Amino acid sequence: MADRPFATLSLTARMAAGLVALLLVAGLVLALASFAYGRAAAQDAFDRLLIGAANDIAASVSVIDGAPVVDLPLSAFELLALAPEDRIAYQVRGVDGAILTGHADLPAAPRPARGADDTLFFDADFTAEPARFIRVTRRFAERSLSGTVEIVVGQTLRARRELAYDITRRALVALAGGGVALLALTVLVVRSALRPLDRLAEALAARDPQDLTPIATGAPRELAVMVSAMNGFMDRLERQFGAMRGLISDTAHQLRTPVAALRAQADLAASEPDPERRDRLVARIHRRSVSLGRLLDQMLSRALVVHRLDSARRERLDLRDVTLDIVESGDHQLLAPGVEIRLDIGDEPVMVRADALSLGEAAKNLLGNALLHGRGPVSVGAEIRDDGARLFVQDAGPGPAPELRARLGDRFVHSAAASGQSSGLGLSIARSVAEAYGGHLRMEDRPDGFRISIVLDADPGETP
């Protein structure tokens, strides 16, 4: 049982899986970016609250009887109360560093560099909990007091973190909603884009098994390449099937008469009492059998050539090697014993691109026709002429009559129908091979006989 194609993930599923993976990676990157942005945004928002509270407290410091006095404003704590879950800390130090009011256990603020802004943010722990602090100063230059009053205000980070997480959650929710919408849209777009494949499959499924005509279904540019390849494949199948149908038709047509004649002559020989007449019938049966054997050889040769014309890879070869193989094989001695065979090749390579076996079969059929219907000696050779590379067979006879030459190569042309010998099939094989490789058959009357050639384009590559 032939292997059946197995189904894999559909293109839609692959696109969806790829998009989901892309969204997950993008979501992770965006989540990190959103969290970083949320932290920065929360930091900036609550730092502004700290600045407002610290400035309000600094503005409430006044000098009474040469000493700084702090009248804590309610507005400062109202600002910080916007984060009710956070703890608040503050401290005010006089010009001598003494604590005027506030928490005594606050961490010391780092000293700013010379020339730096007096407003300084720093992070530290407050009652074992991370907190954010701001240090601002207010300078006094009065007769009764000269110096700098330092104000430190701090707040724990709970509200900041919650705001950062909230911003991140909102961004991820928006991303998830957009991702789901994008995934659904992608599936719809992919299904719409792949709909021509469904139409192509429906068109193929609805076809008759014998219908190998080109597919005319409209297809996008990307799909047109596959449709073109399928049309080319079906065209090769059509040629193969046509050749097989022709071969079967030829076989039935060519074999019907000689097989019927053999059977009739065998019946006559079996019932003939006269030994002399029976011997003549047996000799005739033998001649018929030999002719039928050659016809079968030609049929098999044609089947081989038809198969290889579309399947065999074209190679660069020298036609001199093909002619040399034909002469050295010695098959002609069985067909026409005693006939002189000459090899006519030069020193110059005769390079073409073709299949050596197909060319060899074509040349053998031309040689067989020359041996049976021509006159010796027979020459087999290869040469380069103005019209291309030639593989030729020449005999010393006059060649076929002009009215017959126009029909030579047709499938059912017989030169000796009574004897069952056919030259048309051999020439048909040679012509098919020549045309398959972009060439043609050429017949010439020469002073020393008749020549038939397979003419092909010479290969322009380097000679070996």
Salt bridges, closest charged atoms under 4 A:
ASP44 OD2 - ARG48 NE 3.14
ASP47 OD2 - ARG132 NH2 3.08
ASP47 OD1 - ARG160 NH2 3.02
ASP118 OD2 - ARG139 NH1 2.53
ASP123 OD1 - ARG132 NH1 3.14
GLU129 OE2 - ARG158 NE 2.71
GLU150 OE1 - ARG111 NH2 2.77
GLU150 OE1 - ARG135 NE 2.62
GLU162 OE2 - ARG169 NH2 3.10
ASP166 OD1 - ARG169 NH2 3.73
ASP166 OD2 - ARG170 NE 2.91
ASP198 OD2 - ARG191 NH2 3.28
ASP211 OD1 - ARG207 NH1 3.81
ASP235 OD2 - ARG239 NH1 2.44
GLU238 OE2 - ARG245 NH2 3.25
ASP250 OD2 - ARG302 NH1 1.94
ASP250 OD1 - ARG411 NE 2.72
GLU272 OE1 - ARG277 NH1 3.97
GLU276 OE2 - ARG280 NH1 3.49
ASP310 OD1 - ARG239 NH2 2.97
GLU315 OE2 - ARG313 NH2 3.51
ASP318 OD2 - ARG320 NH2 2.89
ASP331 OD2 - LYS364 NZ 4.00
GLU340 OE2 - ARG342 NE 3.13
ASP355 OD2 - ARG308 NE 2.69
GLU383 OE2 - ARG385 NH1 3.14
GLU383 OE2 - ARG451 NH1 3.08
ASP387 OD2 - ARG390 NH2 2.85
ASP410 OD1 - ARG431 NH2 3.99
GLU444 OE1 - ARG390 NH1 2.94
GLU444 OE2 - ARG442 NE 3.77
ASP445 OD1 - ARG405 NH2 2.57
ASP448 OD1 - ARG446 NE 3.78
ASP459 OD2 - ARG316 NE 2.47
ASP459 OD1 - ARG353 NE 3.06
